[in-house]
């Protein structure tokens, strides 16, 4: 969104996951290398910074970067130039840098895991994204967004979630944040089972309360999971709601996502 609304929107946008590669490979990925720089370097390769020239580079999970590589990144931010691995010539770049991390940066600086000078060089504008449990008003909107997205993807008519299911979704803490909610809605679209999805939320909430009873207060009976569980029991007794047959399907495993993502967007 930042890139698309900027003057650089017609220029490249390059994303790099700093946690996906070990330090040595990440350095060559960011800054490129010359032929013969190391074993296997049979030809020169430009780095991500060169590819993002005049545009934007997004460094995801930047706190996973080694302190050695942080020092080189600081040099690039200050001087707007660097040399490839094994290179003799300087490469000049004009790049906006966006960085994100789910690590407590202040604590990481105290322990020496993240360079303080790099933090202050990056920290032109910070956007703290709270966990989904602190943004419950957004859950119905996100639920319907993913509902429409995956209904179109799977060629289905969007199912209409019941009020009970939406209430349960709002009251569930979503420890996996947006990714967990997205995969939950994806399963709901695949299975088309309102009652089964409601039961899943009730069971997940009960398990979470048993494993961490002091972490969060129990929700009210009418709006929370105790009320939802009671409604499920009543449905089971009167037989007014029955699960659809033949809806078994393999569903993707929920992704885990740490909370409190921080987005920093300095202009380079």
C-alpha positions as CSV (number, residue, x, y, z in Angstrom):
1,X,0.0,0.0,0.0
2,X,2.8,2.4,0.9
3,X,4.5,1.6,-2.4
4,X,1.4,1.9,-4.5
5,X,0.5,5.3,-3.1
6,X,3.9,6.7,-3.5
7,X,5.7,8.4,-6.4
8,X,7.7,5.2,-6.9
9,X,4.6,3.1,-7.7
10,X,5.6,2.7,-11.3
11,X,9.1,1.4,-10.3
12,X,10.0,-2.0,-8.9
13,X,8.8,-3.4,-5.6
14,X,11.1,-6.1,-4.3
15,X,10.4,-8.2,-1.2
16,X,13.1,-10.1,0.7
17,X,12.5,-12.5,3.6
18,X,15.6,-12.1,5.8
19,X,14.7,-15.1,7.9
20,X,14.5,-17.5,4.9
21,X,18.2,-17.5,4.1
22,X,21.4,-17.9,6.2
23,X,23.6,-14.9,6.5
24,X,26.1,-15.7,3.7
25,X,23.4,-16.4,1.2
26,X,21.4,-13.4,2.3
27,X,24.3,-11.1,1.7
28,X,24.7,-12.3,-1.9
29,X,21.0,-12.1,-2.4
30,X,20.8,-8.5,-1.3
31,X,24.0,-7.1,-2.8
32,X,24.7,-9.5,-5.7
33,X,28.1,-11.0,-6.6
34,X,30.7,-11.1,-9.3
35,X,31.8,-14.1,-11.3
36,X,34.3,-16.2,-9.2
37,X,33.4,-14.5,-5.9
38,X,32.9,-17.9,-4.4
39,X,32.5,-21.6,-5.4
40,X,29.6,-21.9,-7.7
41,X,29.6,-18.2,-8.8
42,X,29.9,-19.0,-12.5
43,X,28.5,-15.7,-13.6
44,X,27.7,-12.3,-12.1
45,X,24.4,-11.6,-10.5
46,X,22.8,-8.3,-9.5
47,X,21.4,-8.1,-5.9
48,X,17.9,-7.2,-4.8
49,X,19.0,-3.6,-4.1
50,X,20.0,-3.2,-7.8
51,X,16.7,-4.8,-8.9
52,X,14.8,-2.3,-6.7
53,X,16.7,0.8,-7.9
54,X,14.4,3.8,-8.1
55,X,11.7,1.7,-6.4
56,X,11.1,0.1,-3.0
57,X,12.7,-2.9,-1.2
58,X,10.8,-4.6,1.6
59,X,13.0,-6.3,4.2
60,X,10.7,-8.7,6.1
61,X,11.9,-10.1,9.4
62,X,14.8,-7.7,9.4
63,X,15.7,-8.6,13.0
64,X,16.8,-12.0,11.8
65,X,19.7,-10.4,9.9
66,X,23.2,-11.0,11.3
67,X,24.9,-8.0,12.9
68,X,27.6,-8.2,10.3
69,X,25.0,-7.8,7.5
70,X,23.3,-5.1,9.5
71,X,26.5,-3.1,9.4
72,X,26.7,-3.4,5.6
73,X,23.0,-2.4,5.3
74,X,23.7,0.7,7.5
75,X,26.5,1.7,5.1
76,X,24.1,1.4,2.1
77,X,21.5,3.5,3.8
78,X,24.0,6.2,4.6
79,X,26.0,6.3,1.4
80,X,23.5,5.0,-1.2
81,X,26.2,2.7,-2.6
82,X,27.9,-0.6,-2.0
83,X,30.0,-3.2,-3.8
84,X,29.0,-6.7,-4.9
85,X,30.6,-9.7,-3.3
86,X,34.0,-10.0,-5.1
87,X,33.4,-6.7,-6.9
88,X,35.8,-3.9,-7.4
89,X,33.4,-1.2,-8.4
90,X,30.7,0.7,-6.4
91,X,27.1,0.3,-7.2
92,X,24.9,3.3,-6.6
93,X,21.3,2.9,-5.7
94,X,18.2,5.0,-5.0
95,X,15.8,2.8,-3.0
96,X,13.1,3.3,-0.4
97,X,13.5,0.8,2.3
98,X,10.6,-0.7,4.2
99,X,11.4,-3.1,7.1
100,X,9.2,-5.3,9.3
101,X,9.8,-7.5,12.3
102,X,7.8,-9.3,15.0
103,X,10.7,-8.9,17.4
104,X,10.7,-6.4,20.3
105,X,13.4,-4.2,18.7
106,X,14.0,-2.3,22.0
107,X,14.8,-5.5,23.7
108,X,16.9,-6.7,20.8
109,X,19.0,-3.6,21.0
110,X,19.6,-4.1,24.7
111,X,20.8,-7.7,24.1
112,X,23.0,-6.7,21.1
113,X,20.9,-8.6,18.6
114,X,20.0,-5.5,16.7
115,X,22.3,-2.5,16.0
116,X,21.1,0.7,17.7
117,X,22.5,2.9,14.9
118,X,20.7,0.9,12.2
119,X,17.4,1.2,14.2
120,X,17.7,5.0,14.4
121,X,18.7,5.1,10.7
122,X,15.6,3.1,9.7
123,X,13.1,4.6,12.1
124,X,11.8,7.5,10.1
125,X,8.1,6.3,10.4
126,X,6.9,3.4,12.5
127,X,3.6,1.6,12.2
128,X,2.7,-0.7,15.0
129,X,0.2,-3.4,14.0
130,X,-1.6,-4.8,17.1
131,X,-2.6,-8.4,17.2
132,X,-6.1,-9.3,15.8
133,X,-7.5,-9.9,19.3
134,X,-7.1,-6.2,19.9
135,X,-8.9,-5.3,16.7
136,X,-12.1,-7.3,17.1
137,X,-14.2,-4.7,15.2
138,X,-12.3,-5.7,12.1
139,X,-13.0,-9.4,12.3
140,X,-16.4,-9.5,10.6
141,X,-15.1,-7.4,7.8
142,X,-12.0,-9.6,7.3
143,X,-14.2,-12.7,7.6
144,X,-16.4,-11.5,4.7
145,X,-13.4,-10.4,2.7
146,X,-11.8,-13.9,2.9
147,X,-15.3,-15.5,2.3
148,X,-15.6,-13.6,-1.0
149,X,-12.0,-14.3,-1.9
150,X,-12.1,-18.0,-1.5
151,X,-15.6,-18.4,-2.8
152,X,-14.5,-16.9,-6.1
153,X,-11.3,-18.9,-6.1
154,X,-13.1,-22.2,-5.6
155,X,-16.0,-21.3,-7.9
156,X,-18.6,-21.4,-5.1
157,X,-21.5,-19.3,-4.0
158,X,-20.4,-17.5,-0.8
159,X,-22.1,-19.3,2.1
160,X,-23.9,-17.0,4.6
161,X,-22.3,-17.4,8.0
162,X,-24.7,-17.4,10.9
163,X,-24.7,-14.6,13.6
164,X,-23.6,-17.3,16.1
165,X,-20.5,-18.1,14.0
166,X,-19.6,-14.4,13.5
167,X,-20.0,-13.8,17.3
168,X,-17.8,-16.7,18.1
169,X,-15.2,-15.5,15.6
170,X,-15.2,-12.0,17.2
171,X,-14.7,-13.5,20.7
172,X,-12.0,-16.0,19.7
173,X,-8.5,-14.5,20.4
174,X,-6.9,-15.8,17.2
175,X,-3.3,-16.5,18.4
176,X,-2.3,-17.0,14.8
177,X,-3.6,-13.6,13.8
178,X,-4.7,-12.9,10.3
179,X,-3.2,-16.1,8.8
180,X,-5.2,-18.3,11.2
181,X,-8.5,-16.4,10.5
182,X,-7.8,-16.7,6.7
183,X,-7.3,-20.4,6.9
184,X,-10.3,-20.9,9.1
185,X,-12.5,-19.1,6.6
186,X,-11.0,-21.1,3.8
187,X,-12.0,-24.3,5.5
188,X,-15.5,-22.9,6.1
189,X,-15.8,-22.2,2.3
190,X,-14.6,-25.7,1.5
191,X,-16.7,-27.6,4.0
192,X,-19.8,-25.3,3.9
193,X,-20.5,-26.4,7.4
194,X,-21.7,-23.5,9.7
195,X,-22.3,-25.7,12.7
196,X,-19.0,-27.6,12.3
197,X,-17.1,-24.4,12.1
198,X,-18.8,-23.0,15.2
199,X,-18.0,-26.2,17.0
200,X,-14.3,-25.9,16.0
201,X,-14.1,-22.4,17.4
202,X,-15.7,-23.5,20.7
203,X,-13.3,-26.5,21.0
204,X,-10.2,-24.3,20.2
205,X,-11.3,-21.8,22.8
206,X,-11.8,-24.4,25.4
207,X,-8.4,-25.9,24.7
208,X,-6.8,-22.5,24.9
209,X,-8.5,-21.7,28.2
210,X,-7.3,-25.1,29.7
211,X,-3.7,-24.6,28.6
212,X,-3.4,-20.9,29.6
213,X,-6.2,-20.1,32.1
214,X,-4.7,-16.9,33.3
215,X,-3.9,-15.5,29.9
216,X,-7.3,-14.1,29.1
217,X,-10.6,-13.7,30.9
218,X,-13.5,-16.0,30.0
219,X,-16.0,-14.3,27.6
220,X,-19.6,-13.6,28.6
221,X,-22.0,-16.5,28.3
222,X,-24.3,-14.8,25.8
223,X,-21.6,-13.6,23.4
224,X,-18.8,-15.9,24.2
225,X,-18.1,-19.6,23.7
226,X,-20.1,-20.9,26.7
227,X,-23.2,-19.5,25.1
228,X,-22.1,-20.9,21.7
229,X,-21.6,-24.3,23.2
230,X,-25.0,-24.3,24.9
231,X,-26.6,-23.4,21.5
232,X,-24.8,-26.3,19.9
233,X,-26.1,-28.7,22.6
234,X,-29.7,-27.4,22.1
235,X,-29.3,-27.9,18.3
236,X,-28.1,-31.5,18.9
237,X,-31.1,-32.3,21.1
238,X,-33.9,-30.9,18.9
239,X,-32.2,-32.1,15.7
240,X,-32.9,-28.8,14.0
241,X,-29.4,-28.5,12.6
242,X,-27.7,-31.4,10.8
243,X,-24.3,-31.5,9.3
244,X,-24.1,-32.0,5.6
245,X,-22.8,-35.4,4.5
246,X,-20.0,-35.9,2.1
247,X,-18.1,-32.8,2.9
248,X,-14.9,-34.4,4.2
249,X,-11.9,-32.6,2.7
250,X,-8.3,-32.1,3.3
251,X,-7.7,-28.7,4.7
252,X,-4.4,-26.8,5.0
253,X,-2.7,-26.6,8.3
254,X,-3.1,-23.3,10.1
255,X,-0.1,-21.0,9.8
256,X,1.3,-19.5,13.0
257,X,2.1,-15.8,13.1
258,X,3.7,-13.9,15.9
259,X,1.9,-10.8,17.2
260,X,2.8,-7.2,17.2
261,X,4.3,-6.8,13.8
262,X,6.2,-3.5,13.3
263,X,6.5,-1.8,10.0
264,X,9.2,0.9,9.5
265,X,9.4,2.9,6.3
266,X,12.3,5.3,6.0
267,X,13.1,7.0,2.8
268,X,16.5,6.1,1.5
